[in-house]
Amino acid sequence: MSVLNFKKVNDLDINKYLEYRNLKVNLENSISKRKINKIDHYIWWLNNVDRKSYIVARENTDLLILYHSVKFLKKKKIIFPGYFVCGNKFSISDLLKSIKWQNKTLDKISGKKICAIIVPKNNIFSNAHSKYFGYKMLDEKSKLYNQLKKLKSFNKNFNIYIR
């Protein structure tokens, strides 16, 4: 089996990024369920310089897009990582290796930080792998949960995990 390659997304990937983001499976697992049109995507792309994204590929096949953005809560960095798929040509092993790589990348970010992931409650696999990678689910009544909800809008159909 060939090696996974991780390539930083650049401006040449703008249309491919949108195509993958608008796949049905990604819309179903996203906070925002709506399909994104090109002009809105282009405006978002140019305005979101704080988001870092990587294409995970095997040979010439794109498998996943990993991403993270950094927000601030007082003096603490809140890192919101995530991923979406590029189709159905990846294995569970590919996904887990990619998330492991992503976590190592996030661990290199300096300063006081919390990684916070938002997972659909009905996505059994994502809830399981969140726990596997050491994330702890936040109680919906906690102060931090409500603070994070202000930074990243999501509804009651999602769990939020931190590490």
SULVENVEN-V530562 format. One line per field, one symbol per residue. phi: phi as a letter, one per 30 degrees, with the letter a starting at -180 (. if undefined). burial: # if it has 9 or more other ideal C-beta (glycine too) atoms within 8 Angstrom, else .. A space follows every 50 residues. Layout:
phi->???
burial->???
//
This chain:
phi->.dddccbddbddceddededdddeddddccdcdddcdddddddeedccdd dcbbccbbhccdcbccaabccbbhccdcccdaabcckbcccddedddddd ddddddddddjdabcbccbeedcedddddddecidcddddcdddeddddd dbdacddbcbcba
burial->...#.#..#...##..##.####..##.##.....#....##.##..... ..######...##########.#..############..#...####### ###.##..#...########..#..##.###.#.#.##.....##.###. ##.....#####.
//
